[in-house]
Amino acid sequence: MFAYPIELIADDNGTFLVTCPDLPEVTTFGADEADAALRALDAIEEAVAARIAGHEDIPLPSEAKGRTTVALPIQAGLKFVLHREMLAKGLRKADLARRLEAPASEVDRLLDLRHPSRLDQMEKAFEAVGKRLDFRLA
């Protein structure tokens, strides 16, 4: 869904330094390329979660241009898009809670990348911001 390009830079000790051009706060390392990609995913999820918590914009991934990419899991991507839609409409968590007639804690979970929200809850949240989820298999 959302695949961020990462930069892998070999270090002199055999490890790889990892950065993400779209999310400058992402910096990590890995013992090899596979480990670096795993750690990059964790760091990207943390950066996205921090931006959601701070009610900040999250940039869309740039073109890979031959670089390695790390994709957010589908549910994290849905939460990413919900957050972007809320920002675009000037909605805060409290506004969404009112529209859903739900407690604020439910909205917190809907935007928590680590919480396994149910698909029907995500659909209702998107409807509350004027959007409809659509399924496509690529």
N, C-alpha and C positions, 0 to 999 in steps of 0.2 A: 504494500500500500504506500508507505512512505519510506523510501530507501535513501538514507543520507550517505553521500560520498565521504570517505575517510582518507586521510593521508597516513601511510605507514612508512616510518623512517627507521631504517636499521641502525641500531646503536652499536658502539664498539664492543659491547659485552655480549652480543648475540641476541639481545632483546629487541623489540620494536616499540618505538614511540608512536602513539596514535593521537591524531588531532582530527577535528571535524571543522572544515572551513565555514560551514553554515552556522555552527554553534561554537563560538570561540572559547567558551568555558569548558569544552570537552577536551581533556588531556588525560591520557592514560598510557599504559604500556602492556605488553604481553610477551610471554616467553618465546612464542613463535607467531606466525601470521594468524593461525586459527585462534589461538588464545587472545591475540590482540583484537580480533574482530569480536569475540565474545565480550571482552572487557569494554570495547567501544560501544556495543549495544547497551550495556549496563550504564555507561557514562552518558550516553545520549538519552536514555530513559530518565535518568536523574536530572539532566538539564531541562528536558521537556517538563517534567514534574515540577521543578523549581519555577519555571516560567508560568505554568498554570497557577501555582500557589501565589505567585507574585502578580497575577492578573496582567501578565506581559504578553506581547506578541511572540509567536513562535514562527520563525521563517520556514517556508516550505523548502524541501531539499532542492539543491541545485542539480544541474545535469552532472552525470557521473564523469563524462569525458575520459573514459578509460580507467577511472579510479575504482578501487574496491568500494562497495556499498554495504551498508548495514541497514536492514529493514526493521522498522518497528513492528511488533506483533499486531495483528488486526485489531484487537480490542483497544490497545494503546492508540492506534491510529484513529479509531472512532472517537475516543476521548479527546484526542488532539483536535479533530475537526469540530467537535462540540464546543470546545474552548474557543476556537477561532470564530465560530458562528456567534457565540455569546459576545465576544469582543466586537465583532462587526456590527452587531445590533445594540451595543452599549449596555448589555445586560450583565449584572453581577449575579453571584450565587443566590442571593436573597430573592432577586427577581425571578430566577428560574424556579426556585422553591415555591414561590407564590403561584406561578403558572402551572406547576405540577401539583399544587396543593399537597406538598410533601414537606417533611421537616428538612432543615438545612443539612442535617447529617446525611440524608439520602443524596443530596446534590454533591456533597463532599465526596461520597463514594463513587458517584457517577464520573467524577473528574479525577479520581485517584487511579493512576496507571496500574497500581499493584492490586487493586480490588477487582475481583471477577464479577463485574456487573452483568445482569441478565440482559439478553438481547431485547426483550419486550420493554425493559426499563429504558434502554438506550433509544429505542424507537419513540417512546413517549417524550423523552427529553428533546429529541430532534423535532418532533411535532410542535413542542412548546416554543421552539425558536423559529418555527416556520419552515422547517425542512423535512424531507422524507428520505428515509434510508432506502437504497436500492441495492440489489444483489447482482453481481456479475462475476462469472467465473472466467478467468483469463488463461 
